[in-house]
Each structure stands twice: as structure tokens, then as C-alpha cells.
Amino acid sequence: MTHSVNSITQAFNDIEAGLTKNVHFSDANVVMVSKDHYYELLSKIESLKEAPKERYIDNQDGTITDTSTELMWKQNPEEDIYTFEEVNEIKSNFVGYDDWRVPTIHELFSLVDVTRLDPAIDPIFSCKAWHFWSASAYSYYSNDAWLVGFYRGDVSRSNKSSSYAVLLVRNV
């Protein structure tokens, strides 16, 4: 069951009190399996809300640099959808870089913009409101992995044999 809150403070208090693990916060449904992971993502939400407007730099070459995470993202997702096993085999040489990779769940979730819906990502990215694979396996069930849905900015898991979109990233 999802628990609605009006502030991060309320979310922290409700988690501390053991009232919930699933919280609906400002159009972003975040579902976690542990308090530590939940706190980390709530902290990211708070820091992103305070991020300056110049957070993203359009490099005018099909890439976006995120100044708050020091990551470079492809502006567009890969053209195909992939299973989890296939995403780790993606090799991309794009605008002179050959070190593109699938982002971790933390990196991918950092793109969620809780002030937006359908998609919950800055329009500088050419992303639909699809679900995107992360490179992070789900530790409690080895057949699943983490993904982010950019309709509302939700974090969920899915079976590794399912096919989803991929947005590649590299370290700056």
C-alpha cells in the first residue's frame, strides 16, 4: 500500500515510526526495500529540488552534462529495448567517447524531476515516459533488477528477462 505525504519531513517521520515503506511524494512514487536506501533517495529528491536552473548543459552534440553529478548522458535513449542481460552488452561509440554504460539506479534516479509528470524528467532529454533499466541488480531476488519509470518518476524492479528502454551515461 502506498502512503501519501506532503513533505520529506513527514516521509522521514513516517518511515521512522514504521508506518510505511512505500511513499507517494509529489507525483514521484518511490518504493524501497530498506530504510537506508529510502533515506538516500529522499535525500536526492531534496537536493534536486534545490538544484540550480543551470544543472544541465546541452553540449549540442546529442549529449547532456549534469553539473550536479558530473555525468554526461546521451540526450536520447537507445533505439531498441533490451533485456537486463542485453543492456550489459551494449557497446557505444558516440561523439568520440567509447566508455558509455548503463547507469546505476542512483544515477538514473537522479534524473527524476519531481515537479514534472509524463515524463518526470527535464525536457532537455528526449525521453518518453517509459521504464528504463539501471545496471543495478535487485539483491533480494536474483531474477530481478532495478528500473526507473519516467511517467511519474517511480523506482521499481522487474524480471531481468523483460525488455525496457536504456539511457546511456558516462563519467565526465
C-alpha positions as a Markdown table, in Angstrom:
| # | Residue | x | y | z |
|---|---|---|---|---|
| 1 | Met | 0.0 | 0.0 | 0.0 |
| 2 | Thr | 1.3 | 3.5 | -0.9 |
| 3 | His | 1.4 | 6.1 | 1.8 |
| 4 | Ser | 0.9 | 9.8 | 0.7 |
| 5 | Val | 3.0 | 12.5 | 2.3 |
| 6 | Asn | 3.2 | 16.3 | 1.9 |
| 7 | Ser | 6.8 | 16.8 | 2.8 |
| 8 | Ile | 10.1 | 15.0 | 3.1 |
| 9 | Thr | 10.0 | 15.6 | 6.8 |
| 10 | Gln | 6.7 | 13.8 | 7.1 |
| 11 | Ala | 8.1 | 10.9 | 5.0 |
| 12 | Phe | 11.1 | 10.6 | 7.3 |
| 13 | Asn | 8.8 | 10.6 | 10.4 |
| 14 | Asp | 6.5 | 8.0 | 8.9 |
| 15 | Ile | 9.4 | 5.7 | 8.0 |
| 16 | Glu | 11.0 | 6.2 | 11.4 |
| 17 | Ala | 7.7 | 5.3 | 13.1 |
| 18 | Gly | 7.4 | 2.2 | 10.9 |
| 19 | Leu | 4.2 | 3.3 | 9.3 |
| 20 | Thr | 5.2 | 2.6 | 5.8 |
| 21 | Lys | 8.0 | 1.6 | 3.3 |
| 22 | Asn | 6.1 | 2.9 | 0.3 |
| 23 | Val | 5.6 | 6.7 | 0.0 |
| 24 | His | 3.9 | 8.7 | -2.8 |
| 25 | Phe | 5.7 | 12.1 | -2.8 |
| 26 | Ser | 4.9 | 14.9 | -5.2 |
| 27 | Asp | 4.0 | 12.8 | -8.2 |
| 28 | Ala | 7.0 | 10.5 | -7.8 |
| 29 | Asn | 6.2 | 7.1 | -6.4 |
| 30 | Val | 9.3 | 5.8 | -4.7 |
| 31 | Val | 9.2 | 2.2 | -3.5 |
| 32 | Met | 12.2 | 1.0 | -1.4 |
| 33 | Val | 13.2 | -2.2 | 0.4 |
| 34 | Ser | 15.3 | -0.7 | 3.2 |
| 35 | Lys | 15.3 | 2.4 | 5.3 |
| 36 | Asp | 18.9 | 3.3 | 4.4 |
| 37 | His | 18.1 | 3.1 | 0.6 |
| 38 | Tyr | 14.9 | 5.1 | 1.2 |
| 39 | Tyr | 16.8 | 7.8 | 3.1 |
| 40 | Glu | 19.4 | 8.1 | 0.4 |
| 41 | Leu | 16.8 | 8.6 | -2.3 |
| 42 | Leu | 14.8 | 11.1 | -0.3 |
| 43 | Ser | 18.0 | 13.0 | 0.2 |
| 44 | Lys | 18.5 | 13.0 | -3.5 |
| 45 | Ile | 15.0 | 14.3 | -4.1 |
| 46 | Glu | 15.6 | 17.1 | -1.6 |
| 47 | Ser | 18.9 | 18.1 | -3.2 |
| 48 | Leu | 17.4 | 18.0 | -6.7 |
| 49 | Lys | 14.6 | 20.3 | -5.7 |
| 50 | Glu | 17.3 | 22.8 | -4.6 |
| 51 | Ala | 19.5 | 22.4 | -7.7 |
| 52 | Pro | 20.2 | 25.5 | -9.7 |
| 53 | Lys | 18.4 | 26.0 | -13.1 |
| 54 | Glu | 21.8 | 25.6 | -14.9 |
| 55 | Arg | 22.0 | 22.0 | -13.8 |
| 56 | Tyr | 22.0 | 20.6 | -17.3 |
| 57 | Ile | 24.3 | 21.7 | -20.1 |
| 58 | Asp | 23.2 | 20.8 | -23.7 |
| 59 | Asn | 26.5 | 20.0 | -25.4 |
| 60 | Gln | 24.9 | 20.5 | -28.8 |
| 61 | Asp | 26.2 | 17.0 | -29.9 |
| 62 | Gly | 23.4 | 14.8 | -28.6 |
| 63 | Thr | 24.8 | 14.7 | -25.1 |
| 64 | Ile | 23.8 | 16.5 | -21.8 |
| 65 | Thr | 26.2 | 17.2 | -19.0 |
| 66 | Asp | 24.7 | 17.1 | -15.5 |
| 67 | Thr | 26.7 | 19.6 | -13.5 |
| 68 | Ser | 25.4 | 18.3 | -10.1 |
| 69 | Thr | 26.5 | 14.7 | -10.7 |
| 70 | Glu | 29.4 | 15.2 | -13.1 |
| 71 | Leu | 27.8 | 12.7 | -15.5 |
| 72 | Met | 27.4 | 13.0 | -19.3 |
| 73 | Trp | 24.1 | 11.5 | -20.6 |
| 74 | Lys | 23.0 | 10.7 | -24.1 |
| 75 | Gln | 20.2 | 13.0 | -24.9 |
| 76 | Asn | 18.1 | 10.3 | -26.5 |
| 77 | Pro | 17.6 | 6.7 | -25.3 |
| 78 | Glu | 18.9 | 3.8 | -27.3 |
| 79 | Glu | 16.6 | 3.0 | -30.3 |
| 80 | Asp | 15.8 | -0.6 | -29.2 |
| 81 | Ile | 14.5 | -2.1 | -25.9 |
| 82 | Tyr | 16.6 | -4.7 | -24.1 |
| 83 | Thr | 16.6 | -7.4 | -21.5 |
| 84 | Phe | 18.8 | -6.9 | -18.5 |
| 85 | Glu | 21.4 | -9.3 | -19.8 |
| 86 | Glu | 21.5 | -7.4 | -23.1 |
| 87 | Val | 22.0 | -4.0 | -21.6 |
| 88 | Asn | 25.3 | -5.0 | -20.2 |
| 89 | Glu | 26.4 | -6.0 | -23.7 |
| 90 | Ile | 25.6 | -2.6 | -25.3 |
| 91 | Lys | 28.8 | -1.1 | -26.8 |
| 92 | Ser | 28.5 | 2.5 | -27.9 |
| 93 | Asn | 31.0 | 4.8 | -29.6 |
| 94 | Phe | 29.2 | 8.2 | -29.6 |
| 95 | Val | 30.7 | 11.7 | -30.2 |
| 96 | Gly | 34.2 | 10.3 | -29.7 |
| 97 | Tyr | 33.7 | 8.5 | -26.4 |
| 98 | Asp | 33.6 | 4.7 | -26.1 |
| 99 | Asp | 33.0 | 4.5 | -22.4 |
| 100 | Trp | 29.2 | 4.8 | -22.4 |
| 101 | Arg | 27.5 | 2.5 | -19.9 |
| 102 | Val | 24.1 | 1.7 | -18.3 |
| 103 | Pro | 23.6 | 3.9 | -15.2 |
| 104 | Thr | 23.3 | 2.6 | -11.7 |
| 105 | Ile | 19.9 | 3.0 | -10.1 |
| 106 | His | 21.1 | 6.0 | -8.1 |
| 107 | Glu | 22.5 | 7.7 | -11.2 |
| 108 | Leu | 19.3 | 7.1 | -13.2 |
| 109 | Phe | 17.0 | 8.2 | -10.4 |
| 110 | Ser | 19.0 | 11.4 | -10.1 |
| 111 | Leu | 17.3 | 12.5 | -13.4 |
| 112 | Val | 13.8 | 12.3 | -11.9 |
| 113 | Asp | 12.2 | 15.7 | -11.7 |
| 114 | Val | 9.5 | 15.6 | -9.0 |
| 115 | Thr | 7.9 | 18.8 | -10.4 |
| 116 | Arg | 7.1 | 17.1 | -13.7 |
| 117 | Leu | 4.8 | 14.3 | -14.9 |
| 118 | Asp | 4.6 | 12.3 | -18.1 |
| 119 | Pro | 7.6 | 12.4 | -18.3 |
| 120 | Ala | 9.1 | 13.2 | -14.9 |
| 121 | Ile | 12.4 | 14.3 | -16.4 |
| 122 | Asp | 13.7 | 17.6 | -17.7 |
| 123 | Pro | 12.6 | 18.3 | -21.3 |
| 124 | Ile | 16.3 | 18.8 | -22.3 |
| 125 | Phe | 16.2 | 15.0 | -22.5 |
| 126 | Ser | 14.3 | 13.4 | -25.4 |
| 127 | Cys | 12.8 | 10.7 | -23.2 |
| 128 | Lys | 9.3 | 9.3 | -23.2 |
| 129 | Ala | 7.6 | 8.3 | -20.1 |
| 130 | Trp | 9.0 | 4.7 | -20.4 |
| 131 | His | 10.7 | 2.5 | -17.9 |
| 132 | Phe | 14.5 | 2.4 | -18.2 |
| 133 | Trp | 16.9 | -0.2 | -17.0 |
| 134 | Ser | 19.6 | 0.6 | -14.5 |
| 135 | Ala | 22.7 | -1.6 | -14.2 |
| 136 | Ser | 21.7 | -2.4 | -10.6 |
| 137 | Ala | 20.5 | -5.9 | -9.8 |
| 138 | Tyr | 17.9 | -6.4 | -7.1 |
| 139 | Ser | 19.7 | -8.0 | -4.2 |
| 140 | Tyr | 16.8 | -9.8 | -2.7 |
| 141 | Tyr | 15.6 | -11.6 | -5.8 |
| 142 | Ser | 18.4 | -12.6 | -8.3 |
| 143 | Asn | 16.0 | -12.7 | -11.2 |
| 144 | Asp | 15.1 | -9.0 | -10.9 |
| 145 | Ala | 16.8 | -5.7 | -11.5 |
| 146 | Trp | 16.0 | -2.0 | -10.7 |
| 147 | Leu | 14.5 | 0.4 | -13.2 |
| 148 | Val | 13.1 | 3.9 | -13.2 |
| 149 | Gly | 9.7 | 4.8 | -14.8 |
| 150 | Phe | 9.7 | 8.4 | -16.1 |
| 151 | Tyr | 5.9 | 8.7 | -16.2 |
| 152 | Arg | 5.8 | 9.7 | -12.5 |
| 153 | Gly | 9.5 | 9.1 | -11.6 |
| 154 | Asp | 8.9 | 5.7 | -9.9 |
| 155 | Val | 11.5 | 3.3 | -8.9 |
| 156 | Ser | 10.6 | -0.4 | -9.3 |
| 157 | Arg | 12.0 | -3.7 | -10.1 |
| 158 | Ser | 11.3 | -6.1 | -12.9 |
| 159 | Asn | 12.3 | -9.6 | -14.1 |
| 160 | Lys | 15.6 | -9.5 | -16.0 |
| 161 | Ser | 14.0 | -11.2 | -19.0 |
| 162 | Ser | 11.7 | -8.3 | -19.5 |
| 163 | Ser | 12.6 | -5.6 | -22.1 |
| 164 | Tyr | 12.9 | -1.9 | -21.3 |
| 165 | Ala | 14.5 | 1.2 | -22.7 |
| 166 | Val | 18.1 | 2.2 | -21.9 |
| 167 | Leu | 19.6 | 5.7 | -21.5 |
| 168 | Leu | 23.4 | 5.6 | -21.5 |
| 169 | Val | 25.8 | 7.6 | -19.3 |
| 170 | Arg | 29.5 | 8.2 | -18.9 |
| 171 | Asn | 31.6 | 9.9 | -16.2 |
| 172 | Val | 32.9 | 13.3 | -17.2 |
